[in-house]
């Protein structure tokens, strides 16, 4: 099977038959996209040993399997995937901080690639909103229109709603007495929002501080 999401945000999938240890897919793509090929155990479950992700783009691309499993492959014919596999190789053995530095370096060096759009989407939680917006603006119109580019734009909009100076998103919940309470009902008053969980030790440790703030 082959699977990916195209520039129109539609999931695309196809299948083929393996014959004499060979198989092929033929079709059209609207730009470089991260795709996955592999064998499925069930309808929506990939075999963990028999799947491989790479960047597909217009042209003739050959994938050679190394060893008995599809997950070990080499791609030839895709310049985008050559950069992607090189990045994956360099990431091996790095801690989170070093890996993030490597990702940032790649984004600065290749601001308008499909890989950069993908990296922005999967690392959105690690980036400052202003930096993320700058990177997104540098993607260019083509990559902004891609699947990952559109995802990043949506995530930026969501993040901006929680930034200082922006209107808080309205919500309704139930108070300790079982009554509905809605944020917008407190318009014009000072409101302190603190999200915490009973199982979170640092959260509970901060409760006395919240009581002092409430009194103030």
C-alpha positions, 0 to 999 in steps of 0.5 A: 500500500501507499498512503499520503495526504495531498495539497487539497487535504485529501487522503490518498491511498493505493495498492499494488501486487508484489511479484517476483520481489518487485512492485511499482506505483504510477500516478500524479502528485501536486508537489513533494509530499511525505508518503508511506509504503508498506504492508498492512496487517489489518485494514488500518494497521501497518506492519511495523517491520514492513513500512517506509516513509519518504518524500515523493515528488514528480519524477521516476523514483526507485526504492531498493529494499536492504535486507528482509524488511521494507523499513530498511530501504534506500531511495533514489531519484528524489532530491527532497528525499535525499535531504530528508534521509540525510537529516534522519541519519544525522539525528540518530543518537542525538539528545532532544536539545541537539536534535532541535538545534539540527532541525533549526539549522535545516530550516534556516538553510532550506526555508522553502522545502516540503521537509521544512513545512513538515518539520514546522508541523511536527515541532510546533510545540517546541517553537516560540510563536514569533519564530514559528510565524517567521518560518511560516512566512519564509515557506513561500506560497507553494509550501504554504499551500501544501498539506503541512503548510496548511496545518502549520497555518491552522496551528499558528492561529490556535497558538495566537489565541493564547498569547498575551494581548489576545482575547481569551477563547470562550468556554463553558464548564461546570463549577464545584457546585455542579452549575454551568459557568462561562468565561464570557459571563465575567467580561469586565472583571479580572479573571485568573485562569489556571489549568491543573490536574489533581494528579499533578504534584507541581500543580498541587504545590502551587495551589497555596500561591493561587489562594494568595493571588485570589485574596489579592 
